[in-house]
Amino acid sequence: MMILRYLYVFILIFFLSGCALLNLKTNETDLSKKWTISVCGKDIKVTPQSNPILLYQNMIRCIEYHQYNHAVMLFSLAGTYSYFDFYRMSQGVNAHFHNRLLKNAMQLLDQEQKNIFEAHLNRILTNELSLTKICSQVKKIGMPMYIQNYMNANQVFDIDIDSTKNWENALKGYLHCRM
């Protein structure tokens, strides 16, 4: 009985602390693969159709609930997606658009929340093993499968001639993943 009590406490602490890097669950029976993370009782669906604005909103939710490892994963995916989008947009789009998206999202946090998240972000993304896991998870989710109209009010898009190359450039250029 005592062992069960300790086990229960350990599991509760584990889930509330966000100590584990994000493990994605996939629904292989659905034609459009979906990955789900649970954040304080709410399931967040992460798919190739999730645009950076939605991903950054969910990142903020994770930070507010102290789920920093989930937030780092969403940060990584949102940044990689917006970096990818820049390469498939018309030339009139600012190259630092993804930085503005992040800045807008981070304005919703107080300074202490920003500092804590930044420390987690640096710890995870500067550790080669952790970065490799993040890269693997971003690759598993895959390249964006949405129209990036959130970036261009005029809806002027270039034809994405080589999306695979653009995806590799985003993984290497933004996340610094090994290919």
C-alpha positions as CSV (number, residue, x, y, z in Angstrom):
1,M,0.0,0.0,0.0
2,M,2.9,2.4,0.9
3,I,4.6,1.6,-2.4
4,L,1.4,2.5,-4.3
5,R,1.2,5.8,-2.5
6,Y,4.8,6.6,-3.4
7,L,4.2,5.6,-7.0
8,Y,1.1,7.8,-7.2
9,V,3.1,10.8,-5.8
10,F,6.0,10.1,-8.2
11,I,3.6,9.9,-11.3
12,L,1.8,13.1,-10.2
13,I,5.1,15.0,-9.7
14,F,6.3,13.8,-13.1
15,F,3.3,15.0,-15.0
16,L,3.0,18.3,-13.2
17,S,6.7,19.2,-13.6
18,G,7.0,18.7,-17.3
19,C,10.3,17.0,-16.7
20,A,10.2,14.7,-19.7
21,L,10.8,15.9,-23.2
22,L,7.6,15.9,-25.2
23,N,6.6,12.5,-26.3
24,L,4.2,12.6,-29.2
25,K,1.4,10.2,-29.6
26,T,0.3,9.4,-33.1
27,N,-3.0,8.2,-34.4
28,E,-2.0,6.0,-37.3
29,T,-5.5,5.0,-38.3
30,D,-6.3,8.6,-39.4
31,L,-5.1,9.6,-42.9
32,S,-4.0,12.9,-41.5
33,K,-1.5,12.0,-38.8
34,K,-2.2,13.8,-35.5
35,W,0.1,14.2,-32.5
36,T,-1.3,15.2,-29.1
37,I,0.2,16.7,-26.0
38,S,-1.7,16.9,-22.8
39,V,-1.3,20.2,-21.0
40,C,-3.1,20.4,-17.7
41,G,-6.0,18.4,-18.8
42,K,-6.3,19.9,-22.2
43,D,-5.2,17.9,-25.3
44,I,-3.4,20.0,-27.9
45,K,-3.4,18.6,-31.4
46,V,-0.2,19.2,-33.2
47,T,-0.3,18.5,-37.0
48,P,1.4,19.7,-40.1
49,Q,-1.7,21.9,-40.5
50,S,-0.9,23.8,-37.3
51,N,0.4,27.2,-38.3
52,P,3.0,29.1,-36.2
53,I,0.5,31.5,-34.7
54,L,-1.5,28.6,-33.2
55,L,1.7,26.8,-32.1
56,Y,3.0,30.0,-30.4
57,Q,-0.4,30.4,-28.6
58,N,-0.1,26.8,-27.3
59,M,3.5,27.5,-26.3
60,I,2.3,30.4,-24.1
61,R,-0.3,28.1,-22.5
62,C,2.4,25.5,-21.7
63,I,4.6,28.2,-20.2
64,E,1.7,29.5,-18.1
65,Y,1.2,25.9,-16.8
66,H,5.0,25.4,-16.2
67,Q,5.2,22.8,-18.9
68,Y,8.5,24.2,-20.2
69,N,9.6,21.2,-22.2
70,H,6.4,21.1,-24.1
71,A,6.8,24.9,-24.7
72,V,10.3,24.4,-26.1
73,M,9.0,21.8,-28.5
74,L,6.2,24.1,-29.7
75,F,8.7,27.0,-29.9
76,S,10.9,24.8,-32.1
77,L,8.1,23.7,-34.4
78,A,6.6,27.1,-34.7
79,G,9.9,28.7,-35.5
80,T,10.8,26.0,-38.0
81,Y,7.4,26.4,-39.7
82,S,7.6,30.2,-40.0
83,Y,11.2,29.9,-41.2
84,F,10.0,27.4,-43.9
85,D,7.2,29.7,-44.8
86,F,9.5,32.6,-45.4
87,Y,11.3,30.6,-48.1
88,R,8.0,29.8,-50.0
89,M,6.7,33.4,-49.9
90,S,6.9,36.2,-52.3
91,Q,10.0,38.5,-52.0
92,G,8.0,41.3,-50.3
93,V,7.8,39.5,-47.0
94,N,10.2,40.5,-44.3
95,A,12.9,37.9,-43.5
96,H,12.4,38.3,-39.8
97,F,8.6,37.7,-39.7
98,H,9.0,34.7,-37.5
99,N,10.8,36.8,-34.9
100,R,7.8,39.2,-34.8
101,L,5.5,36.3,-34.3
102,L,7.5,35.1,-31.3
103,K,7.8,38.6,-29.9
104,N,4.0,39.1,-30.1
105,A,3.4,35.8,-28.3
106,M,6.0,36.5,-25.6
107,Q,4.4,39.9,-24.8
108,L,1.6,37.9,-23.1
109,L,4.1,36.7,-20.4
110,D,5.6,38.6,-17.5
111,Q,9.3,39.0,-17.1
112,E,9.7,36.1,-14.7
113,Q,7.9,33.7,-17.0
114,K,10.1,34.9,-19.9
115,N,13.3,34.3,-17.9
116,I,12.3,30.9,-16.8
117,F,11.3,29.8,-20.3
118,E,14.5,31.3,-21.8
119,A,16.6,29.3,-19.3
120,H,14.8,26.0,-20.2
121,L,15.1,26.9,-23.9
122,N,18.8,27.4,-23.7
123,R,19.3,24.3,-21.6
124,I,17.5,22.1,-24.0
125,L,18.6,23.6,-27.3
126,T,22.3,23.9,-26.4
127,N,22.4,20.2,-25.3
128,E,23.2,18.1,-28.3
129,L,21.2,15.1,-27.2
130,S,18.2,17.2,-26.3
131,L,18.4,19.1,-29.6
132,T,18.6,15.8,-31.5
133,K,15.4,14.7,-29.8
134,I,13.7,17.9,-30.6
135,C,14.8,17.7,-34.3
136,S,13.6,14.1,-34.5
137,Q,10.2,15.1,-33.2
138,V,9.9,18.1,-35.5
139,K,10.9,15.8,-38.5
140,K,8.3,13.3,-37.3
141,I,5.5,15.9,-37.4
142,G,6.8,16.9,-40.8
143,M,6.8,19.9,-43.0
144,P,3.9,22.4,-42.9
145,M,0.8,21.4,-44.9
146,Y,-1.1,24.7,-44.8
147,I,-1.3,27.9,-46.9
148,Q,0.8,30.5,-45.1
149,N,-1.8,33.3,-45.5
150,Y,-1.1,34.4,-42.0
151,M,2.2,36.0,-43.4
152,N,0.9,37.8,-46.4
153,A,-2.2,40.0,-46.3
154,N,-2.2,40.2,-50.1
155,Q,-2.3,36.5,-50.5
156,V,0.7,36.7,-53.0
157,F,2.6,33.4,-52.9
158,D,5.5,32.1,-54.8
159,I,5.3,28.6,-56.1
160,D,7.1,26.3,-53.7
161,I,9.3,24.6,-56.3
162,D,11.3,22.4,-53.9
163,S,9.5,22.1,-50.6
164,T,11.7,19.2,-49.5
165,K,14.8,21.4,-49.9
166,N,13.1,24.3,-48.1
167,W,12.1,22.0,-45.3
168,E,15.7,20.8,-44.9
169,N,16.9,24.4,-45.0
170,A,14.5,25.3,-42.2
171,L,15.6,22.4,-40.1
172,K,19.3,23.3,-40.6
173,G,18.9,27.1,-40.6
174,Y,16.5,27.6,-37.8
175,L,16.9,24.6,-35.5
176,H,20.5,23.6,-36.5
177,C,19.4,20.0,-37.0
178,R,21.8,17.5,-38.5
179,M,20.5,16.0,-41.7
